[in-house]
């Protein structure tokens, strides 16, 4: 059906509906579609393929974007996961499951899933990214992975091939996120929103750029991590279920560009990230007596020249940083075989 316009042409029915209402109706259709449609969860499918149907890789390496990212300036374009596999003489030895912003909650339930399968890895490599414990990452509505975790729980309970919805967080979730109180050492900002608004700016003056960088580093790393943090509870659960099944765990703290952090934030940066890493170590070291769990603190181990650029405020490593970390992981895996 169509109607004639005043100019004699034809227009669809949408021209009878005010634009604001069309936008609301479009948003409603999107939300309905998100609730109804289901999609495969590729990380779970890959896990099933490897450990329930396949030859079972010796090492299961979890990760976030650090395991995936390569710098545009790198000559060696292999990811950290690929370098680790190569150092261990082949991809069949290592299965790397990673995704941007994956956190300990996802890793915990990936472990629950793999422990239900016919075979298990001999070792799990488990990075603990300190930034994943910050409000910037931990509370971001886009990075909760609730659907993925629910699918992993369903699989652990009943098997099958659970599918997931792709739910887009609504405005209310982001308003609550922006209103979240935050205390970052060395910063006067009081809420997540204050940090996010400053980060969104693109200042031209050198002093303003420096201020912006200092606040990014503070937002990412300078909130004190308490022992009751939910991600540390999930870390504890992960180590418990793996050690109970006799699976070795190589846990390490993801390297932080601490030299840049100190340049922008002063000595409080290094002292805070070291303190937070010690809090994480306290959880891991509870399992030291099992002789199945080991911990290494890489927080302040790499210079700024090992990151994408000297002022990089994330943990993304260039080819030299990736190679150094991959060689260490491979060495630890080889040592565990002896």
URFEN-V204209 format. One record per residue. N is the residue number from 0. RES is the residue in one small letter. SS is DSSP state (h for helix, s for strand, l for the rest). PSI is psi in whole degrees, 0 to 359 (none if undefined). Layout:
((N:RES:SS:PSI) (N:RES:SS:PSI))
//
This chain:
((0:x:l:141) (1:x:l:165) (2:x:s:152) (3:x:s:142) (4:x:l:172) (5:x:l:336) (6:x:l:2) (7:x:l:354) (8:x:l:189) (9:x:s:149) (10:x:s:150) (11:x:l:170) (12:x:h:338) (13:x:h:336) (14:x:h:349) (15:x:h:351) (16:x:l:128) (17:x:l:145) (18:x:h:315) (19:x:h:321) (20:x:h:322) (21:x:h:320) (22:x:h:318) (23:x:h:320) (24:x:h:322) (25:x:h:318) (26:x:h:322) (27:x:h:317) (28:x:h:319) (29:x:h:315) (30:x:h:322) (31:x:h:315) (32:x:h:318) (33:x:h:324) (34:x:h:329) (35:x:h:323) (36:x:l:143) (37:x:l:145) (38:x:s:154) (39:x:s:150) (40:x:l:101) (41:x:h:327) (42:x:h:321) (43:x:h:319) (44:x:h:321) (45:x:h:323) (46:x:h:315) (47:x:h:316) (48:x:h:321) (49:x:h:315) (50:x:h:347) (51:x:l:336) (52:x:l:338) (53:x:l:203) (54:x:l:357) (55:x:l:93) (56:x:l:141) (57:x:l:321) (58:x:s:130) (59:x:s:115) (60:x:s:113) (61:x:s:156) (62:x:s:171) (63:x:l:209) (64:x:h:338) (65:x:h:325) (66:x:h:341) (67:x:h:328) (68:x:l:143) (69:x:l:150) (70:x:l:146) (71:x:l:344) (72:x:l:357) (73:x:l:141) (74:x:l:324) (75:x:l:110) (76:x:l:11) (77:x:l:142) (78:x:l:171) (79:x:h:319) (80:x:h:318) (81:x:h:321) (82:x:h:320) (83:x:h:315) (84:x:h:318) (85:x:h:321) (86:x:h:339) (87:x:l:19) (88:x:l:45) (89:x:l:147) (90:x:h:333) (91:x:h:341) (92:x:h:333) (93:x:s:130) (94:x:s:120) (95:x:s:120) (96:x:s:112) (97:x:s:162) (98:x:l:146) (99:x:l:130) (100:x:l:9) (101:x:l:147) (102:x:l:183) (103:x:h:333) (104:x:h:319) (105:x:h:315) (106:x:h:320) (107:x:h:316) (108:x:h:338) (109:x:h:321) (110:x:h:318) (111:x:h:323) (112:x:h:312) (113:x:h:332) (114:x:l:348) (115:x:l:348) (116:x:l:170) (117:x:l:328) (118:x:l:158) (119:x:l:159) (120:x:l:157) (121:x:l:333) (122:x:s:141) (123:x:s:127) (124:x:s:122) (125:x:s:95) (126:x:s:142) (127:x:s:107) (128:x:l:116) (129:x:h:328) (130:x:h:333) (131:x:h:346) (132:x:h:356) (133:x:l:155) (134:x:h:328) (135:x:h:322) (136:x:h:310) (137:x:h:323) (138:x:l:1) (139:x:l:123) (140:x:h:333) (141:x:h:348) (142:x:h:30) (143:x:l:329) (144:x:l:39) (145:x:h:320) (146:x:h:317) (147:x:h:318) (148:x:h:319) (149:x:h:320) (150:x:h:319) (151:x:h:322) (152:x:h:318) (153:x:h:319) (154:x:h:315) (155:x:h:330) (156:x:h:324) (157:x:h:1) (158:x:l:210) (159:x:l:205) (160:x:l:73) (161:x:l:143) (162:x:s:165) (163:x:s:156) (164:x:l:156) (165:x:l:93) (166:x:l:126) (167:x:l:124) (168:x:l:142) (169:x:l:175) (170:x:h:325) (171:x:h:318) (172:x:h:320) (173:x:h:325) (174:x:h:316) (175:x:h:321) (176:x:h:313) (177:x:h:331) (178:x:l:357) (179:x:l:126) (180:x:s:148) (181:x:l:142) (182:x:l:104) (183:x:l:128) (184:x:l:135) (185:x:l:6) (186:x:l:144) (187:x:l:355) (188:x:l:145) (189:x:l:343) (190:x:s:160) (191:x:h:320) (192:x:h:323) (193:x:h:317) (194:x:h:314) (195:x:h:321) (196:x:h:321) (197:x:h:318) (198:x:h:327) (199:x:h:342) (200:x:l:155) (201:x:l:75) (202:x:l:153) (203:x:l:326) (204:x:l:140) (205:x:h:318) (206:x:h:323) (207:x:h:323) (208:x:h:321) (209:x:h:318) (210:x:h:315) (211:x:h:314) (212:x:h:318) (213:x:h:321) (214:x:h:328) (215:x:h:313) (216:x:h:320) (217:x:h:315) (218:x:h:320) (219:x:h:326) (220:x:h:347) (221:x:l:22) (222:x:l:128) (223:x:l:136) (224:x:l:120) (225:x:l:157) (226:x:l:341) (227:x:l:12) (228:x:l:138) (229:x:h:326) (230:x:h:330) (231:x:h:326) (232:x:h:320) (233:x:h:325) (234:x:h:314) (235:x:h:316) (236:x:h:320) (237:x:h:312) (238:x:h:324) (239:x:h:310) (240:x:h:325) (241:x:h:315) (242:x:h:325) (243:x:h:333) (244:x:l:6) (245:x:l:20) (246:x:l:127) (247:x:s:150) (248:x:s:126) (249:x:s:101) (250:x:s:142) (251:x:s:155) (252:x:s:132) (253:x:l:134) (254:x:l:140) (255:x:l:144) (256:x:l:70) (257:x:h:330) (258:x:h:318) (259:x:h:320) (260:x:h:319) (261:x:h:322) (262:x:h:320) (263:x:h:329) (264:x:h:349) (265:x:l:184) (266:x:h:335) (267:x:h:335) (268:x:h:306) (269:x:h:318) (270:x:h:323) (271:x:h:314) (272:x:h:326) (273:x:h:319) (274:x:h:316) (275:x:h:321) (276:x:h:324) (277:x:h:325) (278:x:h:317) (279:x:h:316) (280:x:h:326) (281:x:h:326) (282:x:h:312) (283:x:h:319) (284:x:h:350) (285:x:h:338) (286:x:h:12) (287:x:h:325) (288:x:h:341) (289:x:h:341) (290:x:l:16) (291:x:l:342) (292:x:s:129) (293:x:s:156) (294:x:s:140) (295:x:s:132) (296:x:s:106) (297:x:l:10) (298:x:l:308) (299:x:l:40) (300:x:l:341) (301:x:l:141) (302:x:l:168) (303:x:h:334) (304:x:h:355) (305:x:h:1) (306:x:s:176) (307:x:l:318) (308:x:l:167) (309:x:l:330) (310:x:l:17) (311:x:l:125) (312:x:l:17) (313:x:l:186) (314:x:l:15) (315:x:l:125) (316:x:s:142) (317:x:l:183) (318:x:h:324) (319:x:h:318) (320:x:h:318) (321:x:h:318) (322:x:h:319) (323:x:h:316) (324:x:h:318) (325:x:h:319) (326:x:h:322) (327:x:h:314) (328:x:h:313) (329:x:h:320) (330:x:h:320) (331:x:h:322) (332:x:h:314) (333:x:h:319) (334:x:h:326) (335:x:h:341) (336:x:h:340) (337:x:l:none))
//
